[in-house]
Amino acid sequence: MLPKIRKDAGSLLRKYREERGISQVALAKKMNLHNSQHLWNIENEKNPLTIDRIELASEALGITPDIFLSKKVK
């Protein structure tokens, strides 16, 4: 079963990026995005944050990827 990505993953990405003082341009490069506009679209929930991008973002920001995933509810 694939993990479910939180609906607010993009805004969480922006929060952690800003807390660390990393620019959109710098993070976009670390996430292998074509440009910072793509990152802006992710942060503003226009484009989804994919599992592959979560791994790259987590590594660049020094956080666990679990932050972007929904908790399983029983």
Secondary structure as UniProt FT lines:
FT   TURN            7..8
FT   HELIX           9..19
FT   TURN            20..21
FT   HELIX           24..30
FT   TURN            31..32
FT   HELIX           36..43
FT   TURN            44..45
FT   HELIX           51..61
FT   HELIX           65..68
//
